[in-house]
Structures are given as C-alpha cells and as structure tokens.
Amino acid sequence: MRFGFHISIAGGFSKVVERANVRGCETIQFFSRNPRGWKYSPLNEKEVEKFRSSIQSSTLFPVFLHMPYLPNIASFKSKFYKRSIHSIATDLQRADQLGAQYLIIHIGHRMESSEDEAIEAVSQGINQAFSMVKNAVILLLENTAGQGTEIGYNFEQIKKIIEGVHDHQRMGVCLDIAHSFEAGYDLSNKEGLERTLEKFDQIISLKRLHLLHLNDSKTPLGSRKDRHWHIGEGYIGLEGFRHLVNHSLLKHLPGIMETPRKNTVEDLKNMKVIRSLVE
C-alpha cells in the first residue's frame, strides 16, 4: 500500500511536493483552491507547469484532488445546486490541468429531500458536470458517516448514485475508514473487515474502489458522528488497521491519511505507526 497525506497548498502549489517529501508520502491529496469558499482565481499557467514538473520528477503517485466543502448536489431544493454542479465541473478541469488522476467529492446532504430524491439529484448533478467537462479524470464518491442528513453512508446508496450516472467509466469510490466505522461497518477486527469487503464487492464491486482514507475514529461504531483520530488511538485501533493495510484485496491501493494535525510532528507519528503495521 502506498501511503500519503492530505497536503496543504498554503503559499502555492510549489510547496506541495516538498511538504509531501518531508512526511515520507508516496501518494498525495490536496485542494486546488480555498476549501471553505466559492470564490477562486484561475490557475496560473507557470505555477501549474512547475507543479506538474515537480510531481513528475518525484515518486508521488497517484495524485488526488479533493473538492471544496461547500458544494452540495444532494438536494434539488438547495439554492446552491447549480453552483455546486459548476464547482464540480471546474475541479474536473483543474484536476486535469494539475495532473491529478482523480477528483474526490463529498456526496452531500439531502436536507428536506427524501433519500430517493437525493440520490437522483446527485446522479443528475454528476451527469451535468460530466457533460460540461469531458476528460479522463475519475470522480470518486467518498462515503459518509451519515451525520445529520448526509447520504452515501451505506453501499446501497452509493450503488444507486453510480447507476444513475450515464458515464460509468468515470466513476469510482473513495472508502473512508472512519466514516465506514461510524456508519456501522465494523472494521476494527478481521471478521468485520471480511464482511464489509464482501458486502462492498457484492453491492458496488471492488473494481470501483480506488482509494482508502486511513483515519481512525474518535467516536464508537455506528455513532453517525464524523470525528477523525490518530491511527491506532481510536475505536478502530491498531489491530483494525493492521488487517486493513495487509489485506490481499486492499494492499495494492493508495491510502491517504486525514488525521488531526497541529504541525508536521503529528503527521510523522501517524506515518510511522501505519508503516509499522505492514507485514
């Protein structure tokens, strides 16, 4: 398994590879713009060229772009629905420009909509974004913890969303380990992991799984509360992650950590722990 972190773009893209190298990353994830706002500037061509060159001269692969937090295509009733579709289209373009093979999206909140309406809204929103931007970037749906009115917390919902998308080839899944656990999939032991992977394969297909978000959970199994924690220090625990990183169906995948951080020290600690579990 290739390990990495979500890397900050503060100060520009030129700092990303350096920060990744300090942390011992083999793969990376990053935002292309402010994750908590709608406004953004077009990418600077010279900066993009330098970034792509630095990625190509490094051993970082694959490269994942993450959508900002504000877009929500899970409700037709949202006043930001159309704006959210354009936001996805924009990041599909930016991913291609930056040399990222994948774009990760949070599935969203249904708000006052029913589950079926929300699933249809997500599929239609993706269809519209794909019609605006035709490239080779794979869109990864990130499963949720099921907090509030979030959808995409079970595999059945994710399957229905993908079925509603016309261009299946451009769709995949990012499985967040903490979110899965918080949604009720027990990944803290070998038996629970086997059951979860079997269910995922039957419902969605493991061929669609392109990335793991390796986060421990600060809240118990089925809590429906999204709280990431340090590897081995949460309810999933060291043994849960030991089984995960060594599983024959998963060890070929990249694993990105989004563990809490105040500084580089915490990232180095989590990288050391996760690597120590590889057998």
LOSE-260150 format. One record per residue (C-alpha): residue number from 1; residue in one letter; x, y, z. Coordinates in Angstrom, 3 decimals, padded with zeros to 6 digits. Layout:
<sites>
{site NUM; a; {X; Y; Z}}
...
</sites>
This chain:
<sites>
{site 1; m; {000.000; 000.000; 000.000}}
{site 2; r; {001.244; 003.484; -000.917}}
{site 3; f; {000.739; 005.907; 001.985}}
{site 4; g; {000.280; 009.653; 001.965}}
{site 5; f; {-001.476; 012.666; 003.478}}
{site 6; h; {-003.740; 015.490; 002.516}}
{site 7; i; {-001.182; 018.242; 001.819}}
{site 8; s; {-001.766; 021.968; 002.323}}
{site 9; i; {-001.455; 024.317; -000.670}}
{site 10; a; {-000.824; 027.344; 001.575}}
{site 11; g; {001.766; 029.543; -000.133}}
{site 12; g; {001.175; 027.948; -003.532}}
{site 13; f; {001.406; 024.600; -005.320}}
{site 14; s; {005.202; 024.838; -005.426}}
{site 15; k; {005.330; 023.863; -001.740}}
{site 16; v; {003.210; 020.702; -002.057}}
{site 17; v; {005.896; 018.217; -003.143}}
{site 18; e; {008.346; 019.485; -000.533}}
{site 19; r; {005.744; 019.068; 002.224}}
{site 20; a; {004.881; 015.599; 000.928}}
{site 21; n; {008.545; 014.556; 000.905}}
{site 22; v; {009.080; 015.750; 004.484}}
{site 23; r; {006.214; 013.464; 005.538}}
{site 24; g; {007.506; 010.479; 003.570}}
{site 25; c; {004.487; 010.415; 001.255}}
{site 26; e; {004.220; 008.049; -001.692}}
{site 27; t; {000.837; 009.486; -002.781}}
{site 28; i; {-000.917; 012.792; -002.094}}
{site 29; q; {-004.260; 014.539; -001.899}}
{site 30; f; {-004.806; 018.312; -001.958}}
{site 31; f; {-007.303; 021.093; -002.679}}
{site 32; s; {-006.885; 023.288; -005.757}}
{site 33; r; {-008.480; 026.297; -004.037}}
{site 34; n; {-009.949; 027.546; -000.747}}
{site 35; p; {-011.992; 024.569; 000.559}}
{site 36; r; {-014.358; 026.778; 002.570}}
{site 37; g; {-015.320; 029.349; -000.063}}
{site 38; w; {-016.877; 029.679; -003.516}}
{site 39; k; {-014.527; 032.279; -004.966}}
{site 40; y; {-011.336; 031.235; -006.711}}
{site 41; s; {-008.824; 032.516; -009.211}}
{site 42; p; {-007.941; 030.732; -012.462}}
{site 43; l; {-004.853; 028.556; -012.194}}
{site 44; n; {-001.600; 030.312; -013.040}}
{site 45; e; {-000.075; 028.542; -016.061}}
{site 46; k; {003.532; 028.953; -014.919}}
{site 47; e; {002.701; 027.697; -011.416}}
{site 48; v; {000.833; 024.721; -012.872}}
{site 49; e; {003.791; 023.902; -015.126}}
{site 50; k; {006.190; 023.999; -012.146}}
{site 51; f; {003.837; 021.851; -010.070}}
{site 52; r; {003.405; 019.216; -012.773}}
{site 53; s; {007.168; 019.139; -013.305}}
{site 54; s; {007.816; 018.675; -009.573}}
{site 55; i; {005.258; 015.844; -009.422}}
{site 56; q; {006.758; 014.128; -012.463}}
{site 57; s; {010.264; 014.310; -011.030}}
{site 58; s; {009.042; 012.855; -007.732}}
{site 59; t; {007.807; 009.329; -006.964}}
{site 60; l; {004.370; 010.569; -005.864}}
{site 61; f; {001.579; 008.553; -007.459}}
{site 62; p; {-001.354; 008.548; -007.774}}
{site 63; v; {-002.387; 012.183; -007.275}}
{site 64; f; {-005.818; 013.023; -005.840}}
{site 65; l; {-007.606; 016.377; -005.944}}
{site 66; h; {-010.323; 016.949; -003.316}}
{site 67; m; {-013.425; 019.086; -003.873}}
{site 68; p; {-014.084; 022.051; -001.559}}
{site 69; y; {-016.597; 021.526; 001.278}}
{site 70; l; {-019.419; 023.892; 000.221}}
{site 71; p; {-020.807; 022.211; -002.940}}
{site 72; n; {-023.890; 020.043; -002.313}}
{site 73; i; {-025.625; 018.233; -005.168}}
{site 74; a; {-027.763; 016.021; -002.907}}
{site 75; s; {-030.783; 018.327; -002.963}}
{site 76; f; {-032.597; 019.856; -005.938}}
{site 77; k; {-034.074; 022.307; -003.410}}
{site 78; s; {-030.722; 023.776; -002.451}}
{site 79; k; {-030.177; 027.301; -003.771}}
{site 80; f; {-026.570; 026.226; -004.440}}
{site 81; y; {-027.435; 023.171; -006.572}}
{site 82; k; {-026.473; 024.676; -009.956}}
{site 83; r; {-023.487; 026.443; -008.448}}
{site 84; s; {-022.341; 023.110; -006.988}}
{site 85; i; {-022.530; 021.409; -010.397}}
{site 86; h; {-020.374; 024.156; -011.898}}
{site 87; s; {-017.968; 023.729; -008.987}}
{site 88; i; {-017.544; 020.032; -009.794}}
{site 89; a; {-017.002; 020.842; -013.469}}
{site 90; t; {-014.398; 023.440; -012.514}}
{site 91; d; {-012.462; 020.978; -010.357}}
{site 92; l; {-012.642; 018.280; -013.043}}
{site 93; q; {-010.865; 020.777; -015.313}}
{site 94; r; {-008.399; 021.819; -012.605}}
{site 95; a; {-007.589; 018.187; -011.779}}
{site 96; d; {-006.704; 017.594; -015.420}}
{site 97; q; {-004.592; 020.773; -015.555}}
{site 98; l; {-002.716; 019.823; -012.380}}
{site 99; g; {-002.099; 016.226; -013.452}}
{site 100; a; {-004.355; 014.636; -010.841}}
{site 101; q; {-005.870; 011.345; -011.962}}
{site 102; y; {-008.790; 011.519; -009.521}}
{site 103; l; {-011.252; 014.038; -008.044}}
{site 104; i; {-012.844; 013.221; -004.670}}
{site 105; i; {-016.310; 014.548; -003.856}}
{site 106; h; {-018.378; 014.530; -000.656}}
{site 107; i; {-021.770; 013.113; -001.637}}
{site 108; g; {-023.734; 015.719; 000.301}}
{site 109; h; {-026.783; 016.422; 002.469}}
{site 110; r; {-030.327; 015.663; 001.327}}
{site 111; m; {-031.756; 018.446; 003.571}}
{site 112; e; {-035.604; 018.218; 003.319}}
{site 113; s; {-035.473; 015.839; 000.340}}
{site 114; s; {-036.210; 012.132; 000.557}}
{site 115; e; {-033.383; 009.619; 000.155}}
{site 116; d; {-034.536; 008.699; -003.364}}
{site 117; e; {-034.776; 012.364; -004.398}}
{site 118; a; {-031.280; 012.994; -003.036}}
{site 119; i; {-029.796; 010.043; -004.908}}
{site 120; e; {-031.405; 011.255; -008.142}}
{site 121; a; {-030.131; 014.797; -007.504}}
{site 122; v; {-026.539; 013.550; -007.069}}
{site 123; s; {-026.635; 011.384; -010.201}}
{site 124; q; {-028.156; 014.173; -012.300}}
{site 125; g; {-025.678; 016.711; -010.941}}
{site 126; i; {-022.749; 014.469; -011.890}}
{site 127; n; {-024.242; 013.867; -015.340}}
{site 128; q; {-024.443; 017.628; -015.905}}
{site 129; a; {-020.854; 018.179; -014.690}}
{site 130; f; {-019.605; 015.353; -016.943}}
{site 131; s; {-021.431; 016.864; -019.936}}
{site 132; m; {-019.585; 020.159; -019.330}}
{site 133; v; {-016.143; 018.599; -018.927}}
{site 134; k; {-015.047; 015.553; -020.884}}
{site 135; n; {-011.663; 014.290; -019.713}}
{site 136; a; {-010.063; 011.193; -018.194}}
{site 137; v; {-010.310; 012.289; -014.531}}
{site 138; i; {-012.127; 009.696; -012.392}}
{site 139; l; {-014.709; 011.108; -009.961}}
{site 140; l; {-014.565; 009.309; -006.600}}
{site 141; l; {-017.603; 009.327; -004.315}}
{site 142; e; {-016.458; 009.445; -000.691}}
{site 143; n; {-018.729; 007.503; 001.662}}
{site 144; t; {-020.075; 009.476; 004.617}}
{site 145; a; {-020.583; 008.819; 008.337}}
{site 146; g; {-024.314; 009.533; 007.983}}
{site 147; q; {-024.171; 012.634; 010.154}}
{site 148; g; {-027.314; 014.785; 010.042}}
{site 149; t; {-028.954; 014.474; 006.612}}
{site 150; e; {-025.842; 013.102; 004.860}}
{site 151; i; {-026.417; 010.457; 002.223}}
{site 152; g; {-023.885; 007.962; 000.902}}
{site 153; y; {-023.312; 006.339; 004.290}}
{site 154; n; {-024.246; 002.879; 003.044}}
{site 155; f; {-023.107; 000.953; -000.008}}
{site 156; e; {-026.644; 000.619; -001.399}}
{site 157; q; {-026.997; 004.408; -001.729}}
{site 158; i; {-023.621; 004.717; -003.450}}
{site 159; k; {-024.560; 001.941; -005.886}}
{site 160; k; {-027.804; 003.737; -006.828}}
{site 161; i; {-025.945; 007.008; -007.419}}
{site 162; i; {-023.448; 005.315; -009.748}}
{site 163; e; {-026.277; 003.527; -011.590}}
{site 164; g; {-027.861; 006.920; -012.280}}
{site 165; v; {-024.678; 008.272; -013.888}}
{site 166; h; {-024.540; 007.776; -017.667}}
{site 167; d; {-020.748; 007.535; -017.962}}
{site 168; h; {-019.940; 004.694; -015.535}}
{site 169; q; {-016.311; 004.599; -016.649}}
{site 170; r; {-015.639; 007.944; -014.964}}
{site 171; m; {-016.976; 006.831; -011.562}}
{site 172; g; {-015.225; 005.263; -008.587}}
{site 173; v; {-015.271; 005.175; -004.777}}
{site 174; c; {-013.031; 006.506; -002.018}}
{site 175; l; {-013.689; 004.458; 001.117}}
{site 176; d; {-013.127; 006.495; 004.263}}
{site 177; i; {-012.361; 004.007; 007.041}}
{site 178; a; {-013.529; 006.254; 009.892}}
{site 179; h; {-016.757; 007.169; 008.073}}
{site 180; s; {-017.446; 003.485; 007.341}}
{site 181; f; {-016.978; 002.559; 011.000}}
{site 182; e; {-019.107; 005.492; 012.179}}
{site 183; a; {-021.827; 004.440; 009.712}}
{site 184; g; {-021.916; 000.935; 011.214}}
{site 185; y; {-019.389; -001.131; 009.242}}
{site 186; d; {-017.137; -002.750; 011.844}}
{site 187; l; {-013.566; -002.513; 010.573}}
{site 188; s; {-011.922; -002.982; 013.972}}
{site 189; n; {-011.414; -006.742; 013.532}}
{site 190; k; {-010.665; -009.278; 010.811}}
{site 191; e; {-014.177; -010.756; 010.681}}
{site 192; g; {-015.819; -007.348; 010.366}}
{site 193; l; {-013.402; -006.325; 007.616}}
{site 194; e; {-014.119; -009.505; 005.647}}
{site 195; r; {-017.883; -008.965; 005.945}}
{site 196; t; {-017.567; -005.321; 004.871}}
{site 197; l; {-015.395; -006.073; 001.833}}
{site 198; e; {-017.669; -008.911; 000.765}}
{site 199; k; {-020.683; -006.587; 001.014}}
{site 200; f; {-018.876; -003.805; -000.864}}
{site 201; d; {-017.923; -006.200; -003.657}}
{site 202; q; {-021.447; -007.637; -003.938}}
{site 203; i; {-023.151; -004.238; -003.992}}
{site 204; i; {-020.672; -001.861; -005.685}}
{site 205; s; {-017.715; -004.043; -006.864}}
{site 206; l; {-014.170; -003.748; -005.560}}
{site 207; k; {-013.108; -002.767; -009.090}}
{site 208; r; {-014.581; 000.674; -008.343}}
{site 209; l; {-012.511; 001.128; -005.171}}
{site 210; h; {-009.554; 003.404; -005.970}}
{site 211; l; {-008.577; 004.911; -002.608}}
{site 212; l; {-008.753; 004.407; 001.155}}
{site 213; h; {-008.898; 007.327; 003.576}}
{site 214; l; {-006.980; 005.896; 006.517}}
{site 215; n; {-008.479; 007.638; 009.535}}
{site 216; d; {-009.185; 006.190; 012.973}}
{site 217; s; {-012.490; 007.116; 014.617}}
{site 218; k; {-012.849; 009.173; 017.776}}
{site 219; t; {-016.475; 008.006; 018.080}}
{site 220; p; {-017.872; 004.460; 018.528}}
{site 221; l; {-019.182; 002.028; 015.920}}
{site 222; g; {-022.409; 003.296; 014.356}}
{site 223; s; {-022.174; 006.695; 016.076}}
{site 224; r; {-023.021; 008.590; 012.849}}
{site 225; k; {-020.593; 011.263; 014.082}}
{site 226; d; {-017.700; 012.207; 011.802}}
{site 227; r; {-014.621; 012.534; 014.017}}
{site 228; h; {-011.222; 011.547; 012.589}}
{site 229; w; {-008.497; 010.427; 015.004}}
{site 230; h; {-004.881; 009.290; 015.035}}
{site 231; i; {-004.060; 005.819; 013.668}}
{site 232; g; {-004.467; 003.185; 016.383}}
{site 233; e; {-005.700; 005.649; 019.011}}
{site 234; g; {-009.411; 005.477; 018.197}}
{site 235; y; {-012.158; 002.851; 018.247}}
{site 236; i; {-010.823; 001.024; 015.163}}
{site 237; g; {-007.434; 000.538; 016.800}}
{site 238; l; {-004.076; -000.827; 015.732}}
{site 239; e; {-005.342; -004.336; 015.001}}
{site 240; g; {-008.078; -002.992; 012.762}}
{site 241; f; {-005.537; -001.057; 010.699}}
{site 242; r; {-003.095; -003.977; 010.704}}
{site 243; h; {-005.721; -006.148; 008.990}}
{site 244; l; {-006.617; -003.328; 006.593}}
{site 245; v; {-003.152; -002.492; 005.269}}
{site 246; n; {-002.193; -006.144; 004.843}}
{site 247; h; {-005.426; -007.420; 003.294}}
{site 248; s; {-004.863; -009.066; -000.079}}
{site 249; l; {-007.784; -007.157; -001.646}}
{site 250; l; {-006.604; -003.768; -000.354}}
{site 251; k; {-002.814; -003.684; -000.175}}
{site 252; h; {-002.463; -002.587; -003.821}}
{site 253; l; {-004.474; 000.584; -003.094}}
{site 254; p; {-003.185; 004.009; -002.053}}
{site 255; g; {-004.040; 005.091; 001.496}}
{site 256; i; {-004.353; 008.792; 002.344}}
{site 257; m; {-004.415; 009.940; 005.978}}
{site 258; e; {-006.540; 012.914; 007.050}}
{site 259; t; {-005.624; 012.578; 010.708}}
{site 260; p; {-005.692; 015.652; 013.006}}
{site 261; r; {-002.616; 017.868; 012.828}}
{site 262; k; {-001.266; 020.959; 014.511}}
{site 263; n; {002.132; 020.542; 012.873}}
{site 264; t; {004.345; 018.114; 010.953}}
{site 265; v; {005.157; 016.092; 014.081}}
{site 266; e; {001.701; 014.510; 014.205}}
{site 267; d; {001.881; 013.505; 010.538}}
{site 268; l; {005.290; 011.907; 011.063}}
{site 269; k; {003.915; 009.985; 014.039}}
{site 270; n; {000.925; 008.674; 012.068}}
{site 271; m; {003.134; 007.712; 009.113}}
{site 272; k; {005.475; 005.813; 011.435}}
{site 273; v; {002.569; 003.962; 013.035}}
{site 274; i; {000.852; 002.980; 009.771}}
{site 275; r; {004.138; 001.771; 008.228}}
{site 276; s; {004.930; -000.282; 011.336}}
{site 277; l; {001.772; -002.327; 010.726}}
{site 278; v; {002.804; -003.513; 007.249}}
{site 279; e; {003.827; -007.183; 007.314}}
</sites>
